[in-house]
Amino acid sequence: MEWIKIEDELPEVKDDCVLVHFDNGGIETIHLEWFDDVTCGFGDDGEQLYCKRFENHNPAFTHWMKLPPLKKD
């Protein structure tokens, strides 16, 4: 498995766990219960703005990867 830049690809909308790399150097497994556009207010000319919750996190996620399959002995 390789790290995927969030600028290149984002996880699919579903109930899943992924491994993420934060911009502060941390690495954690997180659970995504959903992944969809959320409102982020209005732009200068009054249009509705949307953002991805995955991209709107502090500290920011820089990379992610699917968890590897469970290895059965």
N, C-alpha and C positions, 0 to 999 in steps of 0.2 A: 504494500500500500504506500502511496506517496501523498505528500501534502498538496492540497489544492488551494491556490490563492483565491480569496473571496471575490477579487475582481474578475477572475476567469470563470468561476462557477459557484453556485450556491446550492446547499442541500435542497432536496425536493420537499414539497409540502407533505408532511406525514408525521406520525408519532414515532420518533426514532432517537437514538443516541449517536453522537458523533464526537470525535476527538478534536479539540480546537487549540490553536496556538494564539496567545494574546500578544498585543504589541509590547507588553511589559516583560515578555519572556516566559510567562507561565504557560503550562500545558495542562488541560483538564478534559475530562469527559463531561459533556453536557447533554441534557435531555431536551429535545425539541418536541413539545406537545403539538405545536402547529407552527407553520411558517408561512406568513402571508403578508400582503401589504397592509400597513397601518397608516392612519392619517398623521401627518406631521405639521399641521397648521396650513396656512395659506401663503402663497407667494406675494410679491410686491403688487402684481396686477390682479389679485384676488382669486387666482386659480388654486384648487386644492392640491396640496403636495402629499406625496406618499413616500414611505421609506420601508426598508426591510428591517424587521426587528433584529435579525442577525447582524446587520451592519450598524445598528444604532445601540451598541453596547459599550459600556465603559468599565474596564479597559477594553479597547477594540479588539475584535478577532482579526487576525491577519490571514490565517490559513486554517483549513479543516481537512479531516479525512474520515472516511467510514471506519468503523471499528472492524478489525479483522475477524473472520469467522472463528468460532470456537474450535480449537484443535482437539479432536477426540483421539484418545490413545487406543 
